[in-house]
Amino acid sequence: MTGSYLKGRIRREDIITATVAVYAEAGYHGSSLREIARRVGITHAGLLYYFPTKEALLAAVLERRDAEDTERERLSVPPGLDALRRLVALAAHNMRHPGIVDLYARLAAEAVTADHPAHEYFEQHYRMARGYAVESFRALAARGELRAGTDPEWAGLTFVALMDGLQVQWLSNREEVDLVGSLRFYLQNLLTVPLDQDQP
């Protein structure tokens, strides 16, 4: 029973990995479950055993990315300066993995329409990201570490938009767009303390 369960987990991960590659090449709408199954080396029916719909597979891809990002960058820390630094570290990680950035940018653009299977995911994702950023700027303001006159709501919204917008520009021209440097510049100009100061 345990061996069967483990085998199933491994097969699911293989399918998700193949899906990331196919999505990166063809986008969500341009991909097919049959092509994904072919790359994994299983039948279409075999893939449907693990993911009965294309939408279920898309959800698994997005959830895996979020889980990996959260664990690797420890994004579960309380809102504040350390949280913002970890988001910058996430951007630095993304620069070393352009394929997943490209996939994310494509899906985010496709998902702006309400009938896209990933629309709800991105709506929730951005709501949570904005909330996390806004709460971080509020925490900075409470500690006297945010420049006078800076609205945490606007600062948080702008930071999230800047992160994703810069990623798209960076994908278009990696030589001229300094993704991490731009994020650090934005944050440092809102702070009254060094961005890299040690947290108590």
Secondary structure, 3 states (H helix, E strand, C coil): CHHHHHHHHHHHHHHHHHHHHHHHHHCCCCCCHHHHHHHHCCCHHHHHHHCCCHHHHHHHHHHHHHHHHHHHHCCCCCCCHHHHHHHHHHHHHHHCCHHHHHHHHHHHHHCCCCCCCCHHHHHHHHHHHHHHHHHHHHHHHHCCCECCCCCHHHHHHHHHHHHHHHHHHHHHCCCCCCHHHHHHHHHHCCECCCCCCCCC
